[in-house]
Every structure is written in structure tokens, then in C-alpha cells.
Amino acid sequence: MAETPSKKFIVFFSIPLATMTEWQKTEPQQKQAAEQKMMEDWQRWSAEHAAMIVSTDVGGKTKNVTASGVTDTRNDIMLFSMAQGESHDAVAQAYASHPHLQIPNASIQIMEVKPMGPQ
């Protein structure tokens, strides 16, 4: 029996800009403790799902390109990952328990990546 090929996905970790602005006002010791716990939870989750994760990277400055030109912009995407799995639903279910979702108003969007053109 042939093995089911693994599908590819891009995973966007989002936090509204207003939530991030509010977080910056948090008392430093409380902020440090919360960030340390989040990092530990994230590392534990990532280790448990290592076979699925291809890479995780931090987003940087953003440019918006339109027919009118190029401008600086901001968006809610903080990080992104490339993941692989047998189905869109299976990958989404794995991320349903991700510690990123402990952040108020945070979300994770998962988009299947398909080759462009005829297949």
C-alpha cells in the first residue's frame, strides 16, 4: 500500500496590535514570568509536534505593495511556521492546543500550500 503524501501548510500566529500595545504596559516582573511560562509551554508543545513542524520564524517589518506604490504597514502576524501533515483538519487539530492561544485575542490561521499551475 502506498504511503499518503504529506501535505504542506503555512501557519500564521496572530495577535491584534491593540493587545500587543496593552501587553507592553504590563508590570515587568509579571511580564517576564508570563513570557517565561509561555516559552516553556511553547517548547513542550513544539517537541510533542516536532515531526509536523518544518520551520518557525518571526515576522519582521511589513511592506504593502499596491498599484499605487509601496508603503510601510503593520499587521497582526507575529510568527509563521511551515508545517506538514496528512490533512488540513489534522494539522488544525494539532494547533488547537497550542500555547499561543493562551494570549488574549490571539489566533492561529492554517493555510494549505499547493503547487501553482496544472497538476
PyMOL CGO cylinders between C-alpha atoms (Angstrom):
from pymol import cmd
from pymol.cgo import CYLINDER

trace = [
    CYLINDER, 0.00, 0.00, 0.00, 1.39, 3.43, -0.97, 0.3, 1, 1, 1, 1, 1, 1,
    CYLINDER, 1.39, 3.43, -0.97, 2.08, 5.95, 1.77, 0.3, 1, 1, 1, 1, 1, 1,
    CYLINDER, 2.08, 5.95, 1.77, -0.19, 9.02, 1.78, 0.3, 1, 1, 1, 1, 1, 1,
    CYLINDER, -0.19, 9.02, 1.78, 1.91, 12.01, 0.75, 0.3, 1, 1, 1, 1, 1, 1,
    CYLINDER, 1.91, 12.01, 0.75, 2.32, 14.70, 3.36, 0.3, 1, 1, 1, 1, 1, 1,
    CYLINDER, 2.32, 14.70, 3.36, 0.60, 18.00, 2.55, 0.3, 1, 1, 1, 1, 1, 1,
    CYLINDER, 0.60, 18.00, 2.55, 2.22, 21.37, 3.24, 0.3, 1, 1, 1, 1, 1, 1,
    CYLINDER, 2.22, 21.37, 3.24, 0.74, 24.23, 5.28, 0.3, 1, 1, 1, 1, 1, 1,
    CYLINDER, 0.74, 24.23, 5.28, 1.69, 27.74, 6.30, 0.3, 1, 1, 1, 1, 1, 1,
    CYLINDER, 1.69, 27.74, 6.30, 0.66, 28.61, 9.85, 0.3, 1, 1, 1, 1, 1, 1,
    CYLINDER, 0.66, 28.61, 9.85, 0.18, 32.26, 10.87, 0.3, 1, 1, 1, 1, 1, 1,
    CYLINDER, 0.18, 32.26, 10.87, 0.30, 33.21, 14.56, 0.3, 1, 1, 1, 1, 1, 1,
    CYLINDER, 0.30, 33.21, 14.56, -1.64, 36.45, 15.05, 0.3, 1, 1, 1, 1, 1, 1,
    CYLINDER, -1.64, 36.45, 15.05, -2.12, 38.87, 17.94, 0.3, 1, 1, 1, 1, 1, 1,
    CYLINDER, -2.12, 38.87, 17.94, -4.07, 42.11, 17.45, 0.3, 1, 1, 1, 1, 1, 1,
    CYLINDER, -4.07, 42.11, 17.45, -1.88, 45.21, 17.59, 0.3, 1, 1, 1, 1, 1, 1,
    CYLINDER, -1.88, 45.21, 17.59, -4.07, 46.63, 20.40, 0.3, 1, 1, 1, 1, 1, 1,
    CYLINDER, -4.07, 46.63, 20.40, -3.39, 43.51, 22.50, 0.3, 1, 1, 1, 1, 1, 1,
    CYLINDER, -3.39, 43.51, 22.50, 0.36, 43.83, 21.93, 0.3, 1, 1, 1, 1, 1, 1,
    CYLINDER, 0.36, 43.83, 21.93, 0.26, 47.55, 22.82, 0.3, 1, 1, 1, 1, 1, 1,
    CYLINDER, 0.26, 47.55, 22.82, -1.59, 46.75, 26.05, 0.3, 1, 1, 1, 1, 1, 1,
    CYLINDER, -1.59, 46.75, 26.05, 0.88, 43.95, 26.88, 0.3, 1, 1, 1, 1, 1, 1,
    CYLINDER, 0.88, 43.95, 26.88, 3.77, 46.43, 26.71, 0.3, 1, 1, 1, 1, 1, 1,
    CYLINDER, 3.77, 46.43, 26.71, 2.21, 48.22, 29.71, 0.3, 1, 1, 1, 1, 1, 1,
    CYLINDER, 2.21, 48.22, 29.71, 2.37, 45.08, 31.89, 0.3, 1, 1, 1, 1, 1, 1,
    CYLINDER, 2.37, 45.08, 31.89, 4.49, 45.27, 35.05, 0.3, 1, 1, 1, 1, 1, 1,
    CYLINDER, 4.49, 45.27, 35.05, 7.99, 43.98, 34.12, 0.3, 1, 1, 1, 1, 1, 1,
    CYLINDER, 7.99, 43.98, 34.12, 8.21, 41.12, 36.66, 0.3, 1, 1, 1, 1, 1, 1,
    CYLINDER, 8.21, 41.12, 36.66, 4.73, 39.86, 35.77, 0.3, 1, 1, 1, 1, 1, 1,
    CYLINDER, 4.73, 39.86, 35.77, 5.55, 40.17, 32.08, 0.3, 1, 1, 1, 1, 1, 1,
    CYLINDER, 5.55, 40.17, 32.08, 8.84, 38.27, 32.46, 0.3, 1, 1, 1, 1, 1, 1,
    CYLINDER, 8.84, 38.27, 32.46, 7.19, 35.41, 34.38, 0.3, 1, 1, 1, 1, 1, 1,
    CYLINDER, 7.19, 35.41, 34.38, 4.36, 35.12, 31.84, 0.3, 1, 1, 1, 1, 1, 1,
    CYLINDER, 4.36, 35.12, 31.84, 6.78, 35.17, 28.90, 0.3, 1, 1, 1, 1, 1, 1,
    CYLINDER, 6.78, 35.17, 28.90, 8.97, 32.50, 30.55, 0.3, 1, 1, 1, 1, 1, 1,
    CYLINDER, 8.97, 32.50, 30.55, 5.95, 30.23, 31.10, 0.3, 1, 1, 1, 1, 1, 1,
    CYLINDER, 5.95, 30.23, 31.10, 4.79, 30.78, 27.50, 0.3, 1, 1, 1, 1, 1, 1,
    CYLINDER, 4.79, 30.78, 27.50, 8.25, 29.92, 26.19, 0.3, 1, 1, 1, 1, 1, 1,
    CYLINDER, 8.25, 29.92, 26.19, 8.35, 26.70, 28.24, 0.3, 1, 1, 1, 1, 1, 1,
    CYLINDER, 8.35, 26.70, 28.24, 4.82, 25.73, 27.12, 0.3, 1, 1, 1, 1, 1, 1,
    CYLINDER, 4.82, 25.73, 27.12, 5.72, 26.53, 23.50, 0.3, 1, 1, 1, 1, 1, 1,
    CYLINDER, 5.72, 26.53, 23.50, 8.90, 24.41, 23.65, 0.3, 1, 1, 1, 1, 1, 1,
    CYLINDER, 8.90, 24.41, 23.65, 6.98, 21.50, 25.17, 0.3, 1, 1, 1, 1, 1, 1,
    CYLINDER, 6.98, 21.50, 25.17, 4.24, 21.73, 22.50, 0.3, 1, 1, 1, 1, 1, 1,
    CYLINDER, 4.24, 21.73, 22.50, 6.84, 22.01, 19.73, 0.3, 1, 1, 1, 1, 1, 1,
    CYLINDER, 6.84, 22.01, 19.73, 8.72, 18.94, 20.97, 0.3, 1, 1, 1, 1, 1, 1,
    CYLINDER, 8.72, 18.94, 20.97, 5.48, 16.94, 21.01, 0.3, 1, 1, 1, 1, 1, 1,
    CYLINDER, 5.48, 16.94, 21.01, 4.69, 18.00, 17.42, 0.3, 1, 1, 1, 1, 1, 1,
    CYLINDER, 4.69, 18.00, 17.42, 8.24, 18.11, 16.01, 0.3, 1, 1, 1, 1, 1, 1,
    CYLINDER, 8.24, 18.11, 16.01, 7.51, 15.69, 13.17, 0.3, 1, 1, 1, 1, 1, 1,
    CYLINDER, 7.51, 15.69, 13.17, 4.88, 18.10, 11.81, 0.3, 1, 1, 1, 1, 1, 1,
    CYLINDER, 4.88, 18.10, 11.81, 6.89, 21.35, 12.04, 0.3, 1, 1, 1, 1, 1, 1,
    CYLINDER, 6.89, 21.35, 12.04, 9.22, 22.18, 9.16, 0.3, 1, 1, 1, 1, 1, 1,
    CYLINDER, 9.22, 22.18, 9.16, 10.23, 25.64, 10.42, 0.3, 1, 1, 1, 1, 1, 1,
    CYLINDER, 10.23, 25.64, 10.42, 9.08, 28.56, 12.60, 0.3, 1, 1, 1, 1, 1, 1,
    CYLINDER, 9.08, 28.56, 12.60, 10.19, 32.13, 12.00, 0.3, 1, 1, 1, 1, 1, 1,
    CYLINDER, 10.19, 32.13, 12.00, 9.48, 35.61, 13.35, 0.3, 1, 1, 1, 1, 1, 1,
    CYLINDER, 9.48, 35.61, 13.35, 7.85, 38.14, 11.06, 0.3, 1, 1, 1, 1, 1, 1,
    CYLINDER, 7.85, 38.14, 11.06, 9.64, 41.45, 10.56, 0.3, 1, 1, 1, 1, 1, 1,
    CYLINDER, 9.64, 41.45, 10.56, 8.77, 44.84, 9.15, 0.3, 1, 1, 1, 1, 1, 1,
    CYLINDER, 8.77, 44.84, 9.15, 5.99, 44.70, 6.59, 0.3, 1, 1, 1, 1, 1, 1,
    CYLINDER, 5.99, 44.70, 6.59, 5.60, 46.45, 3.25, 0.3, 1, 1, 1, 1, 1, 1,
    CYLINDER, 5.60, 46.45, 3.25, 2.27, 46.81, 1.46, 0.3, 1, 1, 1, 1, 1, 1,
    CYLINDER, 2.27, 46.81, 1.46, 2.56, 46.77, -2.32, 0.3, 1, 1, 1, 1, 1, 1,
    CYLINDER, 2.56, 46.77, -2.32, -0.30, 48.09, -4.47, 0.3, 1, 1, 1, 1, 1, 1,
    CYLINDER, -0.30, 48.09, -4.47, -0.59, 49.53, -7.97, 0.3, 1, 1, 1, 1, 1, 1,
    CYLINDER, -0.59, 49.53, -7.97, -0.19, 52.93, -6.27, 0.3, 1, 1, 1, 1, 1, 1,
    CYLINDER, -0.19, 52.93, -6.27, 3.19, 52.06, -4.76, 0.3, 1, 1, 1, 1, 1, 1,
    CYLINDER, 3.19, 52.06, -4.76, 4.91, 50.62, -1.73, 0.3, 1, 1, 1, 1, 1, 1,
    CYLINDER, 4.91, 50.62, -1.73, 4.20, 51.71, 1.85, 0.3, 1, 1, 1, 1, 1, 1,
    CYLINDER, 4.20, 51.71, 1.85, 5.16, 50.58, 5.33, 0.3, 1, 1, 1, 1, 1, 1,
    CYLINDER, 5.16, 50.58, 5.33, 2.33, 48.84, 7.17, 0.3, 1, 1, 1, 1, 1, 1,
    CYLINDER, 2.33, 48.84, 7.17, 1.63, 46.71, 10.23, 0.3, 1, 1, 1, 1, 1, 1,
    CYLINDER, 1.63, 46.71, 10.23, -0.43, 43.59, 10.62, 0.3, 1, 1, 1, 1, 1, 1,
    CYLINDER, -0.43, 43.59, 10.62, -1.35, 41.13, 13.34, 0.3, 1, 1, 1, 1, 1, 1,
    CYLINDER, -1.35, 41.13, 13.34, 1.01, 38.33, 12.19, 0.3, 1, 1, 1, 1, 1, 1,
    CYLINDER, 1.01, 38.33, 12.19, 3.75, 37.79, 14.76, 0.3, 1, 1, 1, 1, 1, 1,
    CYLINDER, 3.75, 37.79, 14.76, 5.22, 34.47, 13.66, 0.3, 1, 1, 1, 1, 1, 1,
    CYLINDER, 5.22, 34.47, 13.66, 4.73, 31.89, 10.98, 0.3, 1, 1, 1, 1, 1, 1,
    CYLINDER, 4.73, 31.89, 10.98, 5.52, 28.22, 10.58, 0.3, 1, 1, 1, 1, 1, 1,
    CYLINDER, 5.52, 28.22, 10.58, 5.71, 25.78, 7.74, 0.3, 1, 1, 1, 1, 1, 1,
    CYLINDER, 5.71, 25.78, 7.74, 4.08, 22.52, 8.72, 0.3, 1, 1, 1, 1, 1, 1,
    CYLINDER, 4.08, 22.52, 8.72, 3.26, 19.21, 7.10, 0.3, 1, 1, 1, 1, 1, 1,
    CYLINDER, 3.26, 19.21, 7.10, 0.59, 16.67, 7.77, 0.3, 1, 1, 1, 1, 1, 1,
    CYLINDER, 0.59, 16.67, 7.77, -1.82, 14.20, 6.26, 0.3, 1, 1, 1, 1, 1, 1,
    CYLINDER, -1.82, 14.20, 6.26, -4.72, 16.68, 6.11, 0.3, 1, 1, 1, 1, 1, 1,
    CYLINDER, -4.72, 16.68, 6.11, -5.73, 20.28, 6.78, 0.3, 1, 1, 1, 1, 1, 1,
    CYLINDER, -5.73, 20.28, 6.78, -8.01, 19.13, 9.60, 0.3, 1, 1, 1, 1, 1, 1,
    CYLINDER, -8.01, 19.13, 9.60, -5.28, 17.02, 11.25, 0.3, 1, 1, 1, 1, 1, 1,
    CYLINDER, -5.28, 17.02, 11.25, -2.85, 19.95, 11.30, 0.3, 1, 1, 1, 1, 1, 1,
    CYLINDER, -2.85, 19.95, 11.30, -5.56, 22.34, 12.57, 0.3, 1, 1, 1, 1, 1, 1,
    CYLINDER, -5.56, 22.34, 12.57, -6.47, 19.94, 15.38, 0.3, 1, 1, 1, 1, 1, 1,
    CYLINDER, -6.47, 19.94, 15.38, -2.82, 19.76, 16.45, 0.3, 1, 1, 1, 1, 1, 1,
    CYLINDER, -2.82, 19.76, 16.45, -2.63, 23.56, 16.68, 0.3, 1, 1, 1, 1, 1, 1,
    CYLINDER, -2.63, 23.56, 16.68, -5.91, 23.73, 18.64, 0.3, 1, 1, 1, 1, 1, 1,
    CYLINDER, -5.91, 23.73, 18.64, -3.89, 23.02, 21.81, 0.3, 1, 1, 1, 1, 1, 1,
    CYLINDER, -3.89, 23.02, 21.81, -1.06, 25.46, 21.02, 0.3, 1, 1, 1, 1, 1, 1,
    CYLINDER, -1.06, 25.46, 21.02, 0.04, 27.76, 23.90, 0.3, 1, 1, 1, 1, 1, 1,
    CYLINDER, 0.04, 27.76, 23.90, -0.17, 30.81, 21.60, 0.3, 1, 1, 1, 1, 1, 1,
    CYLINDER, -0.17, 30.81, 21.60, -3.94, 30.62, 22.12, 0.3, 1, 1, 1, 1, 1, 1,
    CYLINDER, -3.94, 30.62, 22.12, -3.47, 31.48, 25.82, 0.3, 1, 1, 1, 1, 1, 1,
    CYLINDER, -3.47, 31.48, 25.82, -2.76, 35.07, 24.73, 0.3, 1, 1, 1, 1, 1, 1,
    CYLINDER, -2.76, 35.07, 24.73, -5.94, 37.21, 24.80, 0.3, 1, 1, 1, 1, 1, 1,
    CYLINDER, -5.94, 37.21, 24.80, -7.44, 37.67, 21.31, 0.3, 1, 1, 1, 1, 1, 1,
    CYLINDER, -7.44, 37.67, 21.31, -4.72, 35.52, 19.70, 0.3, 1, 1, 1, 1, 1, 1,
    CYLINDER, -4.72, 35.52, 19.70, -5.45, 33.26, 16.76, 0.3, 1, 1, 1, 1, 1, 1,
    CYLINDER, -5.45, 33.26, 16.76, -3.73, 30.77, 14.50, 0.3, 1, 1, 1, 1, 1, 1,
    CYLINDER, -3.73, 30.77, 14.50, -4.59, 30.54, 10.81, 0.3, 1, 1, 1, 1, 1, 1,
    CYLINDER, -4.59, 30.54, 10.81, -3.55, 27.49, 8.81, 0.3, 1, 1, 1, 1, 1, 1,
    CYLINDER, -3.55, 27.49, 8.81, -3.49, 27.62, 5.03, 0.3, 1, 1, 1, 1, 1, 1,
    CYLINDER, -3.49, 27.62, 5.03, -2.75, 24.67, 2.80, 0.3, 1, 1, 1, 1, 1, 1,
    CYLINDER, -2.75, 24.67, 2.80, 0.05, 25.32, 0.34, 0.3, 1, 1, 1, 1, 1, 1,
    CYLINDER, 0.05, 25.32, 0.34, -0.45, 23.82, -3.11, 0.3, 1, 1, 1, 1, 1, 1,
    CYLINDER, -0.45, 23.82, -3.11, 1.71, 23.92, -6.22, 0.3, 1, 1, 1, 1, 1, 1,
    CYLINDER, 1.71, 23.92, -6.22, 0.77, 26.65, -8.65, 0.3, 1, 1, 1, 1, 1, 1,
    CYLINDER, 0.77, 26.65, -8.65, -0.29, 25.67, -12.16, 0.3, 1, 1, 1, 1, 1, 1,
    CYLINDER, -0.29, 25.67, -12.16, -1.54, 22.40, -13.61, 0.3, 1, 1, 1, 1, 1, 1,
    CYLINDER, -1.54, 22.40, -13.61, -1.07, 19.30, -11.51, 0.3, 1, 1, 1, 1, 1, 1,
]
cmd.load_cgo(trace, "trace")
